[in-house]
Amino acid sequence: MKNLKRSLGICILLFFLIESASAQKYRILISNDDGIESPLLKTLSEELAKLPDVEVVISAPSENQSGSSQSTDGRTLKVEKISKDNEFFGYAVSGRPADAVRFGLRVLGKEEPFDLVISGINRGSNVGKLSHLSGTVGAAMEAIYHGIPAIAVSQEVRGVNTKVSAEFVSQVVSKYKKNGAPKGVVISINIPAGELKGVSINPMGDAYLDMGNYVLRSDSGNTSVYQQRLALAKAKDSNSDTYAYQQGFITITPLKFDWTAYELLQSIAEWGLEIKN
């Protein structure tokens, strides 16, 4: 009888342990570079909150920080709790996108760590070489720096159904929850305008903007004022994400934090460089 009671007690304990583990939330930190007032941020957070056992926390810049890459403000952060429709919405951080993610992971996730960071949905695409300038991608890279998987999601400024974009991201998150997220990789998702032709997996390449045009506006003494003019460019590399994006495909590009050109390490070592006294 004692052995029966002991076995029954063990079974009950295991049941509660299993129930407790299954009830654990999949915690997602959401940020962006457009700022906490972006309606695209709200659409994404509401869509992800529909997933079972998912908890969404928002930590985003208090103001627009587009084009800030993974830079940091390097100062004391002011953090404000923001409410929308009489409900708590998220934390507005007076810094860059990377600052908002770092605060979220280190402070908001101190007791309950996050499983995933999502940066977006961004206004404007971040395909190809321009990804290096993107605050959206930079925020996601900050997560990788801290060992947390990340997704960066961007869409065209006009002519896109943001709810469709959010639902697509939700599919990826469901895959992550079920199978685990790739470590040390940012999955960069870009959604073009118009009728979507499908999903294309591509390496990063080409640039859809030519940013090298400057027009002299004034010239006085030692001071000259130039205005930069941006021009749209067509991708030439048919294997690149920029090309697929311009053809109407949702693009997915896995990006790594490590920029090392490993194929050159040995070659450089053979240059015979030395320190001369």
N, C-alpha and C positions, 0 to 999 in steps of 0.2 A: 504493500500500500504506500509506504514512504517513497519507494522508487517511482511509483505511478504519479504521486503528487509532484515529485521533483521533476519528472519528465514533462508533466503538464505545465508546471511553472516555467520551465525553460522554453516550451513552445509559445506560451503567452508572451514571454519576454522577447523572443525572436520576432513574433508578430508585430509588437509595438515598435521594435527597432526598424523593421522593414517599412512599416507605415510611416515612421518618422522620416526615414531616408527618402521615401517616395514623395513626401510632402515638401521636401526642400525646394525652394524657389530657384529658378534659373535666373540669375541677376544680370541685367543688361544696363550698362551705362551709355546714355546717348548724349552726344555733343554735336557741334557743327562749327562753321566759321562765319555763318551769316548772322549769328546772334540769337539770343533766346526768344526774340519776338517773331522769328520766322514762322509763318504758318505751316511750312513744310515739316518743321520739327514736330509740331503738334500732330500732324497727320500720321507721321511715322510712329510716334510714341503710342497713339491710340490704336493703331493697327497691331503693333507688337504686344500690347496689353491684352489682346484677345486670345493670344496663345496660352494654352494650359500651363500652369505652374511657372509663369514668367512674371518677374518683377522688374519694372522699368524705372530708372532714376535718371533725371536730366541734370546735367552740369554743362552749361554752355556760356560762351562769352556774353557779357552784358551788351556789347555793341558789335556791329559788323567788323570782322577781322579777315576778310577775304584776301587771299594772296600772301598770307603770313607764314606759309610753310610750317615748319616745326619750331619756329622761333618762340622765345619766351620773353615775357615782359620784364622779368628780373626785378620786380618790386613787391611791396606788400599788396596782397590781394584783398579787395573788398568783395565780400560774398553776400548777396541779397536773396532772400527767399521770395519767389515770385508766385502769385496766385492768378488763376484765370477762371472765369465763371464761378467765382467764390470757392474754388478748390485749389489746393496747393499744386503747383505745376512743376517747379524745378528751381535750381540754383543758378543765379546769374553771377558770373565771375568776371571781375574787372581786369581781365588779362587776355592773352591770346588763346586760340583753340587748344594748343598743347597744355597751357596752364590750367584750363578748365578740366581737361582729362586727368592731368596729374593730381589736381585737387580732388576730383571725384574718386580716383583710385586710392589715394593715400589717406584721405580724410573720411569721405562717405563710405568707402569700402574697407575701412580699417578693421572693423569688427566682423563684417560679412563681406568677404571679397567678391568681386564681380567675375562672372564667367565669360563675359563678352563686352566689347566696346563697339558701338556703331557711331560713325561720324556722318551726319547728313540728316535729311536729304538736302544736298547743296543746290543752290540756284546757279546753273551753269555747269558744263561738263568738265571733267578732269581726266581726259584721255591723253595718251602720248607723253611727250616730253614736258608738257605743262603741268603734269602731276607733281613735278619737283617744286613748283611754286605754290601749290594748293594748300590752303589751311585745312581743308577737309581731309586730305590725305595726310597732312602733317599731324593732325589730331589722332588719326588712326595709328600712325607710326609711333606716337608717344605711348600708346597702349602696348604695342609690341616691345618697346623699350622696357616696359615694366613687366613683360612676360605674359600679357593678356592678349588673346586672339582679338582681331579687329576686322571690321568691314567699313569701307568708305563708299558712300553712295551719292551719286550726283546725277542731275538730269538737265535737259535743255531748259532755258529760261522760259520759253513760251511754247504752247502747243503740246503740252504733256499732261496726261492725267496722273496727278500726284498719288492718288489712291492706288492706281495700278502699280506705280513704282513701289509704294509701301508694301503692297501685297507680294510683290516679287521678292523684296528683302525678307519678308516674313517666311517665304519658302526656304530661303537659304538658312535662316535662323532655325527653322524646324529640322533641317538636315544636321545642323551643328548640334542641336539638342540630342538628336537620336544617335549620331555617329561620332560626335566629337569634332571640335574645330581644329583646323591645321595650325600648328604652333609656329611662331616666328614669321607669319605671313599675313599681310593685309590683302583681303579680297576687295579689289576696286571694281565697283559696279557703275556703269554709265548708261543712262536711258535717253535716247534721242527723241526728237519731236516727230509727230505724225504717226502713220501706221507702222507698227513694229513688225519687222520681218522675221524675227526669231532671236535666238541667243547665240552669241559668238564668243568663244574663248580665244583670246589673243594675247601676244606679248605687247608690252608697251613700246610705242614707236610713232614717229612723225609728230607734227604739230599743226593744229588747225588755225593758229594765229601767227601772223608775222608781226613781231613786236619791235623790229629794228628800224622803223621809219621815224625820223625826227625832223620837225619843221622849225626853223628859226623864227621866233616871234618878236624878239627885241634884242638889241645889242647896244649896250651903253658902257663905255669905259672897259673895266675888267669883268663885267658881268653880262652874260648872254642867257637868254631864256629860250628853251626849246620845248616844243610840245610833242609828245609821243603820239603817233597815229597807229592804231591797230588795224590790221587787214586780215580778212579771212583767207585761209589757204586750203587747197585740196591736198589730201594725203596721197602720196605716191606709192608707198609700200603696201601692197595688197594683203600682207600678212599682219599688219599692225592693228592695234585697237582703234586708232584714229580712223583708219580706212573703213573698218567694219561699222563703226559708229556713224560715219557719214553716209553709209549705205543703208542705214535704218535699222541696224541690229543693236539690241542690248548687249553691251560688251562686259565681259568679266576678265579681269587681269590680276593674277596673283603677284604681289609685290613684296620684296624682301628688304629688311632694314640694312643689311650688309651690302655696301656698294663696291666691295673689293673686286678688282679685276684679277682674279686668281691666276689666269693664264700668263700674266706678266711678272709675277713674283720672282720666279727663277731667272727670267731674263734680266730683270733689274739687278738681281743679286750678282750677276756676272759683269756688271758695268765697271767693277773695280773701284767704286767710290770709296774715299777714305778721308779722314780728318787730318789736315796738315797743320803742324805747329808753326 
